[in-house]
């Protein structure tokens, strides 16, 4: 009797081990499949398809060599009536999509974001002291890369070295300082150093809590070819009376654009920017220190085909804002200069659509 019991127990153990091994293999395979599907959803069209879509034509980019934004500023004066750009014919009004936090398992999103911070010397200490640790502790953040800039009278080599020392003192495990020097028009060239499917683009006075990054990720998975940001970063474009000029608005609710001072983008979209946006356009953006955020919105609307929409706004997502200081570009980039940006982009990309009002917003529950 004892012998039969022992044999039965041994058989039971073997069956249990086989079952555990099967479940472990099955769960791992399921997670791998889910992550592969997640990665594929963020991919833009193949390069040859993008090039086929990219029929700019008709503009002499060499003429931008000595150009300034002033030539695209619309005439000043009263504006009446103000009219929004036309929505897609299939959507008469904007729809808010409700997503649940549990719609995607956290492990499938883990390490799927690189935070790319454009960092100047004025805010570096504050950034490292107050914003670095929360980003490092976020499970969705794979790496934090600092793309540095300095005023003309300072050494970028010295600043990079000083920033590297600050990161070492902070015991950073995810952050690194990128080599090279890029102007504002080249800020999305950081895609060369990113190997995660998404990039969280941040100015050096912005950061986000991990829960907010999660919200942007959920929306980004649903809209992988758009610029994804919070309500504070949405902007609109409108027309004025019978004039053909375009105007930029902080206050209207059409959601034509999402600012990239704190936004989530697929890394594939950043790569397309480096491949498609002509160097003379990038050069003007570098000189004027303006328009780079609108340019990638223009590109997104172009790549989204018939949708002709560039962004999606997550209504309940917000960014942390640090001190701006006197060197902030927002102090010099007046609304008139922002108006010039939208007219400049329409001019240099005559066969691209002006980004339509977004048909969707997203809310996370």
Secondary structure, DSSP 4 states (H G I P E B T S, - for coil): -HHHHHHHHHHHHHHHHHHHHHHHHHHHHHHHHHHHHHHHHTPPPPHHHHHHH----S--GGGGTT--GGGGPPPPS---SEEEPPPPTT-SS-EEEEE-GGGS-HHHHTT-EEEEEEE-TTSHHHHHHHTHHHHHH-TTEEEEEEEE---TTS-HHHHHHHHHHHHHHTT-SSEEEPSS---GGGGGGGGGG--SSEEEEEETTEE--HHHHHHHHHHHHHSTTSEEEEGGGEEEEEEETT---EEEESS-----EE-SSEEEEEHHHHHHHHHHS-HHHHHHHHHHT--HHHHHHHHHHHHTGGG---EEEETT---EE----TT-GGGTS-HHHHHHHHHHHHHHTTTSPPPPPPSEEEEE-
